[in-house]
Amino acid sequence: MAATECFLLAVMSYDRYVAICHPLHYPLLMNPKKCAQLAAGSWLSGIPVQIGQTCQIFSLHFCKSNQIPHFFCDLPPILKLACGDTLAHEMSVYLMAMFFATVPFMVILASYSKIISTILRLPTVQGRTKAFSTCSSHLLVVVLFFGSASITYLRSKSSHSAGTDKLLSLFYTIVTPMFNPMIYSLRNKEVIAALKKVFLQTQHHGSL
């Protein structure tokens, strides 16, 4: 799921790049078939690697406690319970995290460098503001997700602690997905109008 989220965020940045930098070609470049292919690719990309890593875990020997100090079966806390030398497995997890974080993040960085360059060339302040607002929600999700996930998996082993790992994992597994609907829908004028209406009604009932 984390790998899928990385690639989906990269696909979304590409979608915004096409919409802002090549608006006339958008219907052609991001047609329904291309969108379905990009979404399917994002969902399927992490499956072979994760199956391979799961098989590696099953090949390890465990002679310590069988209680994982985490709220889900993540690879780093499972490796802590294994006996013997786990360096190769730890390197495998680290390299996969590097791949799934770096490749999509480079796509996002390249897309937004082009987007910002295009936005700054727009003639009107209103046009620039509208273009920036289109990207703001996606950028916020990227920072929340990539920030917490990268710190979790790309830190050195010596700086890992069960409490910190749990807290960081909460962000990219629960907090960010929970906030996604709110972050994206607050750009919608109808949603903002409905929230204002509910807020005003609450205030009115409260004053009565």
Backbone bond lengths (Angstrom), bond angles and torsions (degrees), N, CA, C in turn:
res aa  C-N    CA-C-N  psi(-1)  N-CA   C-N-CA  omega(-1)  CA-C   N-CA-C  phi
1 M - - - 1.461 - - 1.534 111.09 -
2 A 1.331 115.88 -39.98 1.472 119.32 179.59 1.528 110.66 -65.54
3 A 1.349 116.08 -41.00 1.465 120.10 178.08 1.524 110.37 -63.76
4 T 1.322 116.45 -42.10 1.466 121.36 178.24 1.514 110.73 -61.06
5 E 1.334 116.46 -43.70 1.465 120.65 179.27 1.530 111.22 -61.00
6 C 1.328 116.88 -41.05 1.472 120.56 178.09 1.524 111.07 -57.85
7 F 1.333 115.57 -48.97 1.462 119.74 -177.21 1.528 112.08 -71.02
8 L 1.331 117.31 -35.06 1.467 119.99 177.57 1.533 111.08 -64.87
9 L 1.325 116.95 -39.68 1.461 120.42 177.46 1.531 110.85 -64.35
10 A 1.344 116.25 -36.12 1.468 120.35 176.36 1.526 110.66 -66.85
11 V 1.330 116.42 -42.34 1.468 121.11 177.84 1.526 110.62 -62.29
12 M 1.324 116.93 -40.74 1.466 120.83 179.25 1.533 111.50 -64.93
13 S 1.341 116.42 -35.88 1.469 119.17 177.70 1.531 110.39 -68.11
14 Y 1.331 115.95 -37.36 1.472 119.89 176.41 1.525 110.17 -64.81
15 D 1.333 116.41 -39.70 1.463 121.68 177.82 1.531 110.32 -59.54
16 R 1.331 117.88 -43.81 1.459 121.53 178.84 1.516 111.81 -68.70
17 Y 1.338 115.68 -35.20 1.474 119.87 176.58 1.530 110.72 -60.83
18 V 1.334 115.82 -46.94 1.475 119.61 -179.90 1.528 110.41 -65.05
19 A 1.354 116.77 -41.69 1.465 120.91 -177.50 1.523 112.28 -64.14
20 I 1.335 117.34 -37.04 1.468 120.65 -175.87 1.530 111.99 -92.03
21 C 1.322 117.23 -40.85 1.472 120.48 -175.32 1.532 113.33 -87.98
22 H 1.334 116.99 -27.50 1.476 120.35 179.83 1.538 110.06 -135.02
23 P 1.330 117.13 60.28 1.474 119.54 -173.85 1.532 114.56 -61.14
24 L 1.330 116.99 -33.97 1.474 119.59 -178.74 1.526 111.95 -71.60
25 H 1.344 116.42 -26.84 1.462 120.21 -179.85 1.532 112.26 -94.51
26 Y 1.339 117.01 -0.14 1.468 120.35 -174.67 1.536 113.22 -56.56
27 P 1.364 119.17 -49.45 1.484 118.85 -179.61 1.525 113.22 -58.97
28 L 1.344 116.51 -29.05 1.468 120.04 -179.18 1.528 111.03 -81.91
29 L 1.343 115.99 -45.56 1.470 120.15 -176.52 1.526 113.33 -73.76
30 M 1.342 116.10 -32.62 1.470 120.09 -178.30 1.526 110.44 -116.62
31 N 1.317 115.69 50.60 1.466 120.71 178.42 1.532 109.55 -71.44
32 P 1.330 118.58 164.55 1.479 121.19 -177.49 1.526 114.18 -53.37
33 K 1.343 117.19 -37.96 1.459 120.40 -179.74 1.526 110.80 -65.27
34 K 1.352 117.65 -44.96 1.463 121.99 179.17 1.525 110.48 -64.02
35 C 1.341 117.55 -41.26 1.469 121.02 178.43 1.526 111.03 -61.30
36 A 1.335 116.19 -42.83 1.470 120.49 179.35 1.525 110.61 -64.37
37 Q 1.340 117.70 -40.05 1.465 121.67 179.39 1.529 111.28 -65.19
38 L 1.331 116.51 -43.26 1.463 120.84 179.91 1.533 111.09 -65.57
39 A 1.337 116.05 -40.84 1.470 120.03 178.88 1.523 110.57 -66.21
40 A 1.341 116.79 -44.82 1.469 120.84 179.63 1.528 110.86 -63.58
41 G 1.337 116.27 -40.79 1.466 120.39 177.67 1.521 111.97 -61.54
42 S 1.331 116.00 -39.75 1.470 120.73 178.52 1.517 110.97 -64.58
43 W 1.325 116.60 -41.63 1.474 120.62 -178.56 1.518 112.44 -70.09
44 L 1.339 116.78 -37.67 1.466 120.47 -173.56 1.525 113.93 -88.84
45 S 1.334 117.37 -17.89 1.471 120.82 -171.00 1.528 113.65 -60.97
46 G 1.320 118.39 -37.73 1.455 120.35 -174.85 1.516 115.25 -86.86
47 I 1.334 117.47 -12.88 1.470 120.33 -172.31 1.531 113.29 -62.28
48 P 1.351 120.97 -50.33 1.480 119.65 -177.99 1.528 112.64 -60.29
49 V 1.331 116.33 -41.26 1.469 120.18 -178.43 1.519 110.69 -66.21
50 Q 1.335 116.14 -44.01 1.463 119.46 -178.35 1.530 111.48 -66.96
51 I 1.334 117.45 -35.38 1.468 120.59 175.83 1.526 109.71 -63.90
52 G 1.338 116.76 -42.15 1.459 121.47 178.48 1.523 111.75 -61.80
53 Q 1.334 116.45 -43.07 1.463 119.68 179.74 1.528 111.20 -68.11
54 T 1.317 117.45 -35.30 1.468 120.89 177.25 1.530 110.35 -64.71
55 C 1.333 116.79 -41.14 1.473 120.62 176.93 1.521 110.72 -63.08
56 Q 1.339 116.51 -38.39 1.469 120.01 177.23 1.526 111.06 -61.30
57 I 1.327 115.85 -41.53 1.470 120.70 179.87 1.530 110.28 -61.84
58 F 1.342 116.97 -40.43 1.467 120.55 -179.62 1.526 112.38 -66.82
59 S 1.328 116.30 -19.44 1.470 118.96 -179.74 1.526 112.11 -85.73
60 L 1.328 117.66 -6.65 1.467 121.26 -179.75 1.528 111.37 -79.81
61 H 1.319 115.67 161.38 1.461 121.62 175.09 1.524 109.09 -104.82
62 F 1.335 115.41 134.02 1.467 120.85 -179.50 1.531 108.62 -119.35
63 C 1.335 116.10 121.53 1.456 119.24 -179.94 1.529 111.90 -129.23
64 K 1.337 115.05 6.16 1.459 118.80 179.72 1.529 109.23 -102.88
65 S 1.310 116.18 -156.62 1.467 121.38 178.19 1.529 110.18 -61.15
66 N 1.339 115.45 147.02 1.464 119.15 177.41 1.533 111.54 -98.37
67 Q 1.319 116.56 13.65 1.471 121.08 178.87 1.526 109.43 -97.80
68 I 1.317 115.99 120.44 1.469 121.43 -179.45 1.535 108.40 -86.14
69 P 1.327 118.36 124.09 1.472 120.77 -179.39 1.526 111.91 -78.57
70 H 1.318 115.57 58.16 1.464 121.35 -175.90 1.518 107.69 -156.37
71 F 1.340 117.38 169.87 1.464 118.15 179.46 1.526 112.67 -100.08
72 F 1.357 117.66 1.92 1.466 120.72 168.11 1.528 108.29 -152.79
73 C 1.338 116.46 165.46 1.472 121.11 -173.64 1.526 111.29 -79.48
74 D 1.314 115.78 71.80 1.456 120.12 177.40 1.532 109.10 -82.52
75 L 1.333 116.59 154.70 1.463 120.45 -173.99 1.536 114.23 -64.96
76 P 1.336 120.41 -48.88 1.479 119.05 -177.86 1.525 114.24 -56.26
77 P 1.361 120.28 -46.97 1.465 118.07 178.32 1.527 114.32 -66.82
78 I 1.354 117.80 -29.23 1.474 120.10 176.23 1.526 109.95 -68.68
79 L 1.339 116.51 -40.55 1.466 120.19 179.81 1.526 111.95 -62.56
80 K 1.342 116.69 -29.01 1.468 120.10 178.36 1.532 111.63 -65.47
81 L 1.334 117.20 -25.28 1.466 121.04 -178.77 1.531 113.00 -85.70
82 A 1.345 116.38 -11.61 1.471 120.00 -175.59 1.520 111.60 -77.10
83 C 1.328 114.81 150.47 1.465 121.22 176.68 1.532 109.26 -93.88
84 G 1.323 115.92 156.21 1.458 120.10 176.32 1.519 112.23 82.40
85 D 1.324 114.88 -165.92 1.463 121.71 -175.88 1.528 109.99 -82.80
86 T 1.330 116.68 119.09 1.474 121.21 179.99 1.530 111.12 -112.73
87 L 1.333 117.42 15.33 1.467 120.90 -175.58 1.531 112.14 -58.12
88 A 1.334 116.61 -43.60 1.476 120.18 -178.95 1.524 110.92 -62.81
89 H 1.324 116.81 -40.35 1.468 120.76 179.00 1.530 110.73 -68.42
90 E 1.342 115.81 -39.75 1.467 119.37 178.69 1.531 111.00 -64.38
91 M 1.329 117.02 -39.94 1.461 121.56 177.39 1.525 110.88 -64.75
92 S 1.345 115.61 -38.20 1.460 120.24 178.24 1.528 110.99 -62.39
93 V 1.330 116.41 -45.30 1.473 121.03 178.03 1.519 110.23 -62.05
94 Y 1.344 115.84 -43.18 1.473 121.19 -178.61 1.529 110.94 -63.44
95 L 1.347 116.83 -45.42 1.465 120.94 -178.74 1.524 111.76 -65.99
96 M 1.339 116.59 -39.64 1.458 119.66 178.03 1.528 111.01 -66.07
97 A 1.341 116.16 -39.87 1.464 120.24 177.05 1.525 110.15 -62.97
98 M 1.341 116.29 -40.62 1.467 121.04 177.10 1.521 110.69 -59.86
99 F 1.347 115.49 -45.58 1.466 119.72 -178.29 1.526 111.00 -64.31
100 F 1.352 116.33 -50.96 1.466 119.99 -175.72 1.524 113.11 -70.88
101 A 1.328 117.22 -20.05 1.465 119.54 177.22 1.525 110.96 -93.09
102 T 1.346 116.78 -43.48 1.467 120.40 -171.88 1.524 112.86 -72.72
103 V 1.343 117.20 -47.44 1.475 119.69 -176.05 1.532 111.46 -61.08
104 P 1.349 119.91 -53.14 1.464 118.63 177.56 1.538 112.49 -62.32
105 F 1.344 116.97 -37.57 1.471 119.09 -178.60 1.528 110.83 -65.45
106 M 1.324 118.11 -36.27 1.469 121.15 176.99 1.531 110.81 -65.90
107 V 1.336 116.51 -37.43 1.471 120.47 175.99 1.528 109.93 -63.62
108 I 1.347 115.99 -44.26 1.465 120.92 178.70 1.525 110.41 -62.50
109 L 1.336 116.83 -43.61 1.465 121.53 -179.01 1.528 110.76 -63.76
110 A 1.332 116.75 -44.31 1.470 120.99 179.43 1.531 110.66 -64.28
111 S 1.344 116.12 -42.19 1.469 120.20 -179.83 1.521 111.14 -62.24
112 Y 1.337 115.82 -46.53 1.469 119.04 -176.14 1.519 113.01 -74.85
113 S 1.324 118.35 -25.60 1.471 118.98 173.84 1.527 109.69 -65.66
114 K 1.352 116.85 -40.20 1.468 121.43 176.63 1.529 110.38 -68.64
115 I 1.327 116.45 -41.06 1.469 121.19 -179.28 1.523 110.95 -62.00
116 I 1.349 116.76 -48.19 1.462 121.23 -178.90 1.523 110.60 -63.20
117 S 1.324 116.24 -41.50 1.466 120.36 177.61 1.526 111.29 -60.01
118 T 1.337 116.53 -41.23 1.476 121.32 179.38 1.525 111.17 -69.54
119 I 1.338 116.60 -42.98 1.468 121.13 -178.30 1.530 110.77 -62.21
120 L 1.327 116.86 -42.29 1.467 120.56 -178.46 1.529 112.60 -65.33
121 R 1.332 116.45 -19.92 1.467 120.31 178.45 1.519 112.67 -90.15
122 L 1.344 117.87 -4.79 1.465 120.52 179.23 1.524 110.00 -66.03
123 P 1.336 118.08 140.21 1.468 120.55 -172.41 1.529 114.94 -73.20
124 T 1.339 118.24 -29.15 1.468 120.46 -174.09 1.527 111.33 -111.68
125 V 1.344 114.78 149.81 1.467 120.63 176.93 1.522 110.43 -65.44
126 Q 1.340 116.21 -37.00 1.464 121.18 179.76 1.524 110.83 -62.59
127 G 1.331 116.35 -40.72 1.462 120.81 178.93 1.513 111.55 -65.74
128 R 1.348 116.33 -41.45 1.465 120.36 178.93 1.527 111.02 -65.86
129 T 1.347 116.32 -41.98 1.466 120.65 179.54 1.520 111.29 -62.14
130 K 1.337 115.90 -43.62 1.467 120.70 -179.87 1.525 111.18 -63.92
131 A 1.337 116.40 -41.51 1.464 120.60 179.82 1.529 111.31 -65.94
132 F 1.335 116.50 -42.32 1.462 120.46 178.41 1.525 111.18 -64.16
133 S 1.335 116.94 -39.94 1.472 120.22 -179.29 1.519 111.28 -65.72
134 T 1.336 116.95 -29.49 1.468 121.31 177.13 1.526 111.06 -63.12
135 C 1.342 116.48 -32.78 1.466 121.43 -175.48 1.524 113.88 -95.87
136 S 1.337 117.49 -17.20 1.469 120.58 -169.86 1.529 112.81 -60.78
137 S 1.342 117.45 -44.21 1.464 120.26 -177.88 1.529 111.34 -64.58
138 H 1.334 116.34 -42.28 1.459 120.72 179.61 1.530 110.76 -64.67
139 L 1.326 116.80 -41.92 1.469 120.93 179.62 1.525 111.49 -62.41
140 L 1.337 116.32 -38.86 1.467 120.74 179.21 1.527 110.64 -62.98
141 V 1.336 116.59 -43.65 1.473 121.24 178.60 1.528 110.48 -64.93
142 V 1.337 116.98 -40.88 1.472 121.33 178.79 1.526 110.50 -59.81
143 V 1.338 117.01 -46.06 1.466 121.36 -178.97 1.526 110.24 -63.11
144 L 1.346 117.49 -46.06 1.466 121.22 -178.78 1.524 111.37 -63.28
145 F 1.334 116.00 -47.08 1.463 119.74 -174.61 1.526 111.90 -73.61
146 F 1.331 117.23 -55.16 1.460 120.50 -176.40 1.523 111.40 -66.13
147 G 1.331 116.71 -35.19 1.460 119.75 179.59 1.515 111.85 -60.81
148 S 1.337 116.63 -53.88 1.472 120.38 -177.63 1.527 112.03 -69.54
149 A 1.345 117.96 -40.66 1.474 120.82 -178.38 1.530 111.23 -67.69
150 S 1.329 117.12 -40.52 1.470 120.22 -179.20 1.521 110.82 -66.25
151 I 1.326 117.14 -42.76 1.465 119.97 179.53 1.530 110.06 -63.76
152 T 1.342 116.28 -37.80 1.465 120.29 -178.92 1.525 112.35 -63.68
153 Y 1.341 116.89 -47.36 1.467 120.00 -170.77 1.524 114.76 -97.86
154 L 1.332 117.54 -19.07 1.462 119.24 -175.06 1.527 113.07 -105.29
155 R 1.335 116.85 6.00 1.463 119.06 174.59 1.523 109.69 -76.27
156 S 1.344 115.28 157.62 1.470 118.92 175.37 1.522 109.58 -69.73
157 K 1.324 116.33 154.89 1.466 121.40 -176.40 1.529 111.49 -60.97
158 S 1.343 117.08 -34.52 1.463 120.87 -177.18 1.518 112.82 -65.37
159 S 1.355 116.46 -26.29 1.465 119.72 -177.99 1.529 112.89 -91.63
160 H 1.347 117.10 3.03 1.462 120.67 178.97 1.522 110.40 -78.39
161 S 1.325 115.87 137.18 1.472 120.91 171.22 1.522 106.85 -142.24
162 A 1.330 116.02 147.27 1.466 120.91 -174.83 1.525 111.05 -57.87
163 G 1.328 117.47 -43.49 1.471 120.88 -178.10 1.513 112.69 -64.33
164 T 1.352 116.57 -45.36 1.472 120.83 179.90 1.518 110.94 -65.92
165 D 1.336 117.21 -41.80 1.467 121.54 179.12 1.530 111.07 -60.13
166 K 1.328 115.84 -42.93 1.470 119.56 178.65 1.519 110.81 -62.14
167 L 1.341 116.36 -45.25 1.466 120.94 -177.22 1.522 111.17 -63.68
168 L 1.331 116.88 -45.34 1.464 120.84 -179.93 1.529 110.94 -67.12
169 S 1.334 116.16 -38.93 1.467 119.78 178.84 1.522 111.39 -63.53
170 L 1.331 116.43 -33.60 1.465 120.19 177.76 1.523 111.39 -58.01
171 F 1.344 116.03 -37.90 1.457 119.91 -176.75 1.517 112.12 -64.10
172 Y 1.361 117.34 -51.59 1.469 117.67 -174.23 1.523 113.72 -84.77
173 T 1.372 118.27 -16.18 1.471 119.42 178.86 1.526 113.20 -97.41
174 I 1.338 117.51 -29.37 1.468 120.11 -174.12 1.529 112.82 -124.54
175 V 1.341 116.56 -52.90 1.476 119.72 -173.22 1.525 112.05 -63.99
176 T 1.357 116.44 -51.83 1.468 119.40 -178.50 1.531 112.62 -61.96
177 P 1.367 119.68 -49.08 1.471 118.49 176.88 1.525 112.96 -60.86
178 M 1.338 117.37 -33.09 1.470 120.85 -179.94 1.531 111.09 -68.28
179 F 1.341 115.44 -37.22 1.462 119.66 -179.51 1.526 113.23 -82.59
180 N 1.343 117.39 -17.87 1.473 120.63 -177.72 1.530 113.70 -50.68
181 P 1.345 119.22 -52.09 1.472 118.33 -179.52 1.530 112.73 -59.08
182 M 1.340 116.43 -39.05 1.463 119.56 -179.84 1.525 111.23 -69.25
183 I 1.343 116.31 -43.31 1.467 120.40 -178.62 1.521 110.83 -61.87
184 Y 1.344 116.64 -45.56 1.454 119.96 -177.15 1.530 112.66 -75.67
185 S 1.343 117.53 -37.13 1.469 119.74 -176.11 1.522 113.06 -77.36
186 L 1.343 118.39 -20.93 1.468 119.79 179.44 1.529 112.38 -69.15
187 R 1.347 117.00 -12.06 1.459 120.38 173.10 1.524 111.61 -80.41
188 N 1.322 116.53 -15.50 1.459 121.68 -176.71 1.526 110.08 -81.18
189 K 1.326 117.09 123.58 1.462 121.34 -176.20 1.523 111.93 -62.41
190 E 1.345 116.83 -37.13 1.466 120.47 -179.85 1.527 110.74 -65.66
191 V 1.336 115.82 -39.61 1.469 119.79 179.15 1.524 110.52 -65.36
192 I 1.344 116.54 -43.39 1.470 120.98 179.11 1.524 110.38 -62.41
193 A 1.348 116.66 -42.36 1.468 120.94 179.00 1.528 110.96 -63.26
194 A 1.350 116.74 -40.75 1.470 121.03 179.21 1.527 110.98 -65.91
195 L 1.336 116.98 -40.36 1.461 120.75 178.84 1.527 111.30 -65.22
196 K 1.343 116.02 -40.51 1.476 120.15 177.10 1.521 110.82 -62.23
197 K 1.341 115.99 -40.83 1.463 121.34 -179.77 1.530 110.50 -63.43
198 V 1.360 116.11 -45.66 1.469 121.03 178.59 1.526 110.53 -62.40
199 F 1.342 116.61 -42.02 1.466 121.74 -179.18 1.525 110.88 -64.20
200 L 1.334 116.21 -42.97 1.474 120.49 179.91 1.523 111.26 -66.63
201 Q 1.352 116.17 -39.43 1.465 120.35 177.87 1.527 110.86 -64.52
202 T 1.333 116.52 -40.59 1.475 120.86 177.86 1.515 111.05 -62.11
203 Q 1.340 114.93 -43.73 1.475 119.09 178.29 1.515 111.40 -63.28
204 H 1.346 115.97 -39.14 1.467 120.98 -178.59 1.512 110.37 -65.67
205 H 1.350 116.86 -45.52 1.474 120.53 179.08 1.511 110.66 -66.00
206 G 1.330 116.40 -34.90 1.455 120.47 -179.87 1.522 111.65 -66.86
207 S 1.343 116.34 -38.37 1.462 120.05 -179.96 1.534 111.59 -71.00
208 L 1.369 116.17 -27.86 1.463 119.35 177.95 1.520 110.15 -73.85
